[in-house]
Amino acid sequence: MTFSFRGNSFLILAVIVALAAVPVAAQQSAPQRPIIVFMTDFGTQDDAVPICKGVMLGIAPEVRIIDLTHQVTPFSIADGARFLFGTTPYYPAGTVFVVVIDPGVGTSRKAIVAKSRRGQYFVLPDNGLMTMVEDRDGIEGAREITNKAWMIGSALSSTFHGRDIFSPVGAHLARGDDWTQVGPELKELVRLPIAAAKVEQRGISGEVIALDGPFGNLITNISGEEFRKLGYEFGDTARIKLGSTEMTLPFARTFGDVPVGKPLLFIDSRGRLSLAVNQRNFAQTYKISPPVPLFISRK
């Protein structure tokens, strides 16, 4: 088929005119809505979480609020730090994480904003929640929240800073307010005393640090890379000492590689060595409650 410019000139001209009439802003992709990722140990039985969300939406109506979880073990700063560490890599720069796991609410502990070197913001109590993110991503800066204009209420509650401080500050950040206006700079943050696994000639010493939700898998502080230094391959069995109990467990790729009801060692989706029972609850089966020391012999 031969294309005739003359025969199609009117159509081409019409398309050019139509495109010129579209505003430039409409031709570009729509801007991303700001994101707040919200995590607490409040649970969902009462009105605490929706109250905080209402505060956020009142300040930044366009914000998307994503619930990380509100079922953090009550008062467990370590669990909160672990969940932050696991979640933050999947969100873009500019995301605001509002975290309220705050056993020291109303005391002299500081309410802060921290900015990571990945460009994410964290609005939370300065109680160690940032430890694991700081170690991996680094901290560009941190500030204490003292600016009353960024808070709500004429009289702040001594027990509900999630509503009065953390939620409004998170919303101010999400709508683009200058984070340096929140308060004075902090030089260092409170850190959790997180024990590291230790690879020795005989094997590796570590610790069971948490349980994997309702499944009862044991989460350890031993990375997959550290465990593999012991020489194990899939299908091998490993001699372990869990607390005072000695066991021999297969190192498997996934749960179904062992019969139902049988235990295994595996590398979980976060890259940590874990212990599980196929279609059963390891913690309940073996009556384990973290923290528990763990030793794994070299192959």
C-alpha positions as CSV (number, residue, x, y, z in Angstrom):
1,M,0.0,0.0,0.0
2,T,1.3,3.4,-0.9
3,F,1.0,6.1,1.7
4,S,-0.1,9.5,0.3
5,F,0.9,12.4,2.5
6,R,-1.4,14.8,0.5
7,G,-4.4,12.5,1.0
8,N,-3.8,12.3,4.7
9,S,-2.6,15.8,5.4
10,F,-5.9,16.9,6.9
11,L,-6.0,13.9,9.3
12,I,-2.4,14.6,10.4
13,L,-3.1,18.3,10.9
14,A,-6.1,17.4,13.1
15,V,-4.1,15.1,15.3
16,I,-1.4,17.8,15.8
17,V,-4.0,20.4,16.7
18,A,-5.7,18.0,19.2
19,L,-2.4,17.2,20.9
20,A,-1.5,20.9,21.2
21,A,-4.8,21.6,22.9
22,V,-4.1,19.1,25.7
23,P,-2.5,20.8,28.7
24,V,1.1,19.9,29.3
25,A,0.3,18.7,32.9
26,A,-2.3,16.3,31.5
27,Q,0.2,14.8,29.0
28,Q,2.6,14.0,31.9
29,S,2.0,11.1,34.3
30,A,-0.1,12.0,37.3
31,P,2.0,12.7,40.4
32,Q,2.2,9.9,43.0
33,R,0.0,10.3,46.0
34,P,2.1,10.6,49.2
35,I,2.4,7.4,51.3
36,I,2.2,6.9,55.0
37,V,3.0,3.4,56.3
38,F,1.5,3.0,59.7
39,M,2.5,0.5,62.4
40,T,1.5,0.2,66.1
41,D,0.9,-2.2,68.9
42,F,-2.6,-0.8,69.4
43,G,-4.5,-3.8,68.1
44,T,-7.8,-3.3,66.3
45,Q,-10.3,-3.8,69.1
46,D,-10.9,-0.1,69.8
47,D,-10.8,3.2,68.1
48,A,-7.1,4.1,68.5
49,V,-6.0,3.3,64.9
50,P,-8.9,5.0,63.1
51,I,-8.5,8.1,65.3
52,C,-4.9,8.4,64.2
53,K,-5.8,7.9,60.6
54,G,-8.5,10.6,60.9
55,V,-5.8,13.0,62.2
56,M,-3.6,12.2,59.2
57,L,-6.4,12.6,56.7
58,G,-7.5,15.9,58.2
59,I,-4.0,17.3,57.5
60,A,-3.2,15.5,54.3
61,P,-6.5,14.4,52.6
62,E,-4.7,13.0,49.6
63,V,-2.4,10.7,51.5
64,R,-2.5,6.9,51.1
65,I,-2.3,5.2,54.5
66,I,-0.9,1.6,54.4
67,D,-1.2,-0.5,57.5
68,L,2.1,-2.4,58.1
69,T,0.5,-4.0,61.2
70,H,-1.2,-3.0,64.4
71,Q,-0.6,-6.4,66.0
72,V,3.0,-5.9,67.1
73,T,3.6,-7.8,70.4
74,P,2.7,-5.1,72.9
75,F,5.7,-3.0,74.0
76,S,8.1,-5.0,71.8
77,I,10.4,-2.5,70.4
78,A,12.5,-5.3,69.0
79,D,9.6,-6.7,66.9
80,G,8.8,-3.2,65.6
81,A,12.5,-2.7,64.6
82,R,12.4,-6.0,62.8
83,F,9.2,-5.3,60.9
84,L,10.6,-1.9,59.8
85,F,13.8,-3.5,58.6
86,G,11.8,-6.0,56.5
87,T,9.4,-3.6,55.0
88,T,11.3,-0.4,54.1
89,P,13.1,-1.8,51.0
90,Y,9.8,-2.2,49.2
91,Y,8.8,1.5,49.4
92,P,10.1,4.5,47.5
93,A,12.0,7.5,48.7
94,G,9.7,10.0,50.3
95,T,7.6,7.4,52.1
96,V,6.7,8.3,55.7
97,F,6.7,5.6,58.3
98,V,4.7,6.4,61.4
99,V,5.5,3.9,64.1
100,V,3.9,3.9,67.6
101,I,5.4,1.2,69.8
102,D,6.0,3.4,72.8
103,P,6.2,1.8,76.3
104,G,7.9,5.1,77.5
105,V,5.0,7.4,76.3
106,G,4.8,10.4,78.5
107,T,8.3,10.0,80.0
108,S,11.5,11.8,79.0
109,R,12.0,9.7,75.9
110,K,12.1,11.9,72.8
111,A,9.6,11.9,69.9
112,I,11.6,12.2,66.7
113,V,11.7,12.3,62.9
114,A,14.6,10.5,61.3
115,K,15.5,10.6,57.6
116,S,17.4,7.6,56.1
117,R,19.9,7.8,53.4
118,R,17.3,6.1,51.2
119,G,15.2,9.3,51.5
120,Q,12.5,7.8,53.7
121,Y,11.1,9.5,56.8
122,F,10.4,7.8,60.2
123,V,8.2,9.4,62.8
124,L,8.5,7.5,66.0
125,P,9.7,7.5,69.6
126,D,13.5,7.4,70.1
127,N,13.6,4.1,71.8
128,G,15.6,1.8,69.4
129,L,13.1,1.3,66.7
130,M,15.5,2.7,64.1
131,T,18.4,0.4,65.0
132,M,18.2,-2.1,62.2
133,V,17.3,0.4,59.5
134,E,20.1,2.6,60.6
135,D,22.6,-0.2,60.4
136,R,21.5,-1.2,56.8
137,D,20.5,2.2,55.2
138,G,22.3,4.8,57.3
139,I,20.7,8.0,58.7
140,E,20.9,11.3,56.9
141,G,19.6,13.2,59.9
142,A,17.3,13.2,62.9
143,R,15.3,15.8,64.8
144,E,13.4,16.0,68.0
145,I,9.7,16.9,67.6
146,T,9.2,20.1,69.5
147,N,7.2,22.3,67.1
148,K,3.7,22.7,68.6
149,A,2.3,23.9,65.3
150,W,2.9,20.3,64.0
151,M,0.9,18.8,66.8
152,I,-2.8,18.8,67.6
153,G,-4.7,19.7,70.8
154,S,-4.3,22.5,73.2
155,A,-3.3,20.1,75.9
156,L,-1.3,17.0,74.8
157,S,-2.3,13.7,76.2
158,S,0.4,12.0,78.3
159,T,-0.7,8.6,77.0
160,F,-1.8,9.1,73.4
161,H,1.1,10.6,71.5
162,G,0.1,8.5,68.5
163,R,-2.9,10.8,68.0
164,D,-1.4,14.1,69.2
165,I,2.2,14.0,67.9
166,F,3.2,11.1,65.6
167,S,0.1,11.1,63.4
168,P,0.0,14.9,62.7
169,V,3.8,15.1,62.2
170,G,3.6,12.2,59.7
171,A,0.8,13.9,57.8
172,H,2.8,17.2,57.6
173,L,5.7,15.4,56.1
174,A,3.5,13.5,53.7
175,R,2.0,16.7,52.3
176,G,5.5,18.1,51.7
177,D,6.2,20.3,54.7
178,D,9.9,21.0,55.5
179,W,11.0,18.4,57.9
180,T,13.7,20.6,59.4
181,Q,11.0,22.7,60.9
182,V,9.9,19.9,63.2
183,G,12.5,20.7,65.9
184,P,16.2,20.7,66.8
185,E,18.7,18.3,65.3
186,L,19.8,15.2,67.2
187,K,23.3,13.8,67.0
188,E,22.6,10.2,67.8
189,L,19.7,7.9,68.3
190,V,18.9,5.3,71.0
191,R,19.9,1.8,69.9
192,L,18.7,-1.7,70.8
193,P,21.4,-4.1,72.1
194,I,21.0,-6.5,69.3
195,A,23.3,-9.6,69.7
196,A,25.1,-10.8,66.7
197,A,25.6,-14.5,65.8
198,K,29.1,-15.8,66.2
199,V,30.7,-18.3,63.8
200,E,33.3,-20.5,65.6
201,Q,35.4,-23.5,64.8
202,R,32.8,-25.9,66.3
203,G,29.8,-24.2,64.7
204,I,27.7,-21.1,65.1
205,S,26.1,-19.6,68.2
206,G,23.0,-17.5,67.9
207,E,19.6,-16.9,69.3
208,V,15.9,-17.4,68.6
209,I,14.7,-13.8,68.6
210,A,11.0,-14.0,67.5
211,L,8.2,-16.1,66.2
212,D,6.8,-15.9,62.7
213,G,3.2,-14.8,63.4
214,P,0.5,-17.5,63.8
215,F,2.7,-20.2,62.3
216,G,5.1,-20.5,65.2
217,N,8.2,-20.7,63.1
218,L,11.4,-19.7,65.1
219,I,13.2,-16.7,63.7
220,T,16.9,-16.5,64.5
221,N,19.6,-13.8,64.4
222,I,21.6,-16.1,62.1
223,S,21.7,-15.1,58.5
224,G,21.6,-17.6,55.6
225,E,25.1,-16.6,54.6
226,E,26.4,-17.3,58.1
227,F,24.7,-20.6,58.3
228,R,26.1,-21.7,54.9
229,K,29.6,-21.1,56.2
230,L,29.1,-24.3,58.2
231,G,29.1,-26.3,55.0
232,Y,25.5,-27.5,54.8
233,E,23.6,-28.1,51.6
234,F,19.9,-28.9,51.0
235,G,19.1,-32.4,52.2
236,D,21.9,-32.4,54.9
237,T,21.0,-32.9,58.5
238,A,22.3,-30.6,61.2
239,R,23.0,-31.2,64.9
240,I,21.6,-28.3,67.0
241,K,21.1,-27.4,70.6
242,L,18.0,-25.3,71.2
243,G,18.1,-24.1,74.8
244,S,18.9,-27.3,76.7
245,T,17.3,-29.6,74.0
246,E,19.5,-31.3,71.4
247,M,18.0,-32.2,68.0
248,T,18.9,-33.3,64.5
249,L,17.1,-31.4,61.8
250,P,17.2,-31.5,58.0
251,F,18.2,-28.4,56.1
252,A,15.4,-28.0,53.6
253,R,14.5,-25.6,50.8
254,T,10.8,-25.4,51.8
255,F,8.3,-26.8,54.2
256,G,7.0,-29.5,51.9
257,D,10.4,-31.1,51.5
258,V,9.8,-32.9,54.8
259,P,6.7,-35.0,55.9
260,V,3.8,-33.2,57.6
261,G,4.5,-32.9,61.3
262,K,8.3,-33.0,60.9
263,P,10.7,-30.2,61.8
264,L,13.2,-28.5,59.5
265,L,15.8,-25.8,59.2
266,F,15.3,-23.4,56.3
267,I,16.3,-19.9,55.1
268,D,13.2,-17.7,55.3
269,S,12.0,-15.0,52.9
270,R,14.1,-12.3,54.7
271,G,17.3,-14.3,54.4
272,R,17.4,-15.6,58.1
273,L,17.8,-19.1,59.3
274,S,14.5,-20.3,60.7
275,L,13.1,-23.5,62.3
276,A,9.6,-24.8,61.4
277,V,7.4,-27.9,61.5
278,N,5.6,-28.7,58.3
279,Q,1.9,-27.7,58.8
280,R,2.4,-27.4,62.5
281,N,3.5,-24.8,65.0
282,F,7.1,-25.3,66.1
283,A,6.9,-23.0,69.2
284,Q,3.8,-24.9,70.5
285,T,5.1,-28.3,69.6
286,Y,8.4,-27.8,71.4
287,K,7.2,-25.2,73.9
288,I,9.6,-22.5,72.8
289,S,9.3,-18.8,73.8
290,P,12.0,-16.4,72.6
291,P,14.6,-15.5,73.4
292,V,16.3,-18.9,73.4
293,P,20.0,-19.6,72.8
294,L,20.8,-21.7,69.7
295,F,23.9,-23.6,68.7
296,I,24.4,-25.4,65.4
297,S,27.4,-27.7,64.9
298,R,29.6,-27.5,61.8
299,K,28.9,-30.1,59.2
